[in-house]
Amino acid sequence: MKTIFSSALAVLLAIVFSSARSFAQETQSLDMRLYPPTSIEWKAGPVAIPPGAKMAVLEGDPTKEGSFVVRFHFPEGYHIPPHTHPKTERVTVISGVLYLATGESLDRNSAKKLPLARSVTGPLA
């Protein structure tokens, strides 16, 4: 009985690990991508935010379903009016300071300061 149970467990584990490995391979890019600052193509920010911002799309397409990676460059003192995001956002401050506030109206007193090298993830709406 122990032999049958051990064999069945071994087969089950082999199937699970094989499936997990296949899934991981499907979701990972085959090529490593590096984005040196000199190769990033900056364009005007999307029309949904005030003029002055610049945006670079590194991977994917933010206007379509699926994952994407973008970078923003905001001039000093720039602010974005209250808005919502349909997907989870991941924000990392590369330089400067970002003040993040949530809610339906802009309340600068409740903004959280995200200084250099800080990250936040979540529904930032």
N, C-alpha and C positions, 0 to 999 in steps of 0.2 A: 504494500500500500504506500509506504514511504517513497519507493522508487517511482511509482506512477505519479504521485503528487509532485515530487521533485522534477520529474521530466516535464510535466504539464506546466509547472511554474517556470522552468527554463525556457520552454517554447513561448509562453506568454510574454516573458521579459524580453526575449529576442524580438518578438513582433513589436512590442511597445517601443523599444530602443531604435529599431529600424525605422518605424514610422516617424519618431521624433527627429531622427537624423535627416530623413527625407524632407520633412517640413522645414527644418533649419536650413538645409541647403537651398530650398526653393525661395526662402525669404531673404537670403543673404546675396549680396551682389558678388559676382565673380571677380570684379575688378576693384582694387582699392582706388579711391578717388581722393586726390589732394586738392585743396583750394587755396593756393597762395594768394595773398591780397592783390597782387598785380594781375591775376587771371580772372578776378571777379568782375562781371559786367553789371555795373550799376545803372538803373533806369529810374525815371520818376516813379514815386510811390503810387499805389492804386488810387483811383478816383474816390474811394470811400473815405479817405483821410485828407486832411488839409494839405495844400501844396507846401513843398519844402522838403519833404521826406524823399529819400532814395531807397530803392529796393533791389535786391539781387536774388534771383531764383537759382539755387544751387542744384536742387534735384526735384523731380516731379513737376506737377502743375497745380498751383493753388486753386485754380478755377474748376478743377475736376475732382472726382472721387479718388481717394487714395492718399498715401502719405506724400509729403513734400517737405523741403527744407528751404527756408528763405532767410535773408539777412536784411535788416533795416538800418539806415543811417538817418538819424534825426538831428537837425540843427539844435544848438543850445537853446533852451527855453521852449522847445517845441512841445505841444500837447495835442492829444487826440481826444475828441469829444467822446462821451459815453456811447458805447456800441456793444454788440454781442458777437460771439464767435460760434459758428455751428459745430466746431470740432474742438477737441482738447488742444491747447496751445502749450508749447514749450519755449520759454524765453530765457536767454542767457545774456547778461550784460557783458559785452566785450570791452567797451571803454565808456567812461563817463558814469552817470548815475541815472537810473530810471525810477520814477515814482509811479507806483501802480495802485490805482483805486478801482474798486468795483461798485456797482450799483447803477441805478437808472439816471442819476444826476452826478455831476462832477463835484466831489467833496474833497478838496485838496488836503483838508485836515485829517482825513482818514487814510490818505495814501501811505502805502508802505514803501520805504526806501530800499531799492535794490542796487547796491553799489557794485563796482567792478567785480567780475567773476562770480556773481551770484546768479542763481537760476531759480525759476519757478515753473511748475507744471500744474495744469488743471484747466477747468472751464473758466477762463478769464472773462466772464461776462457779468 
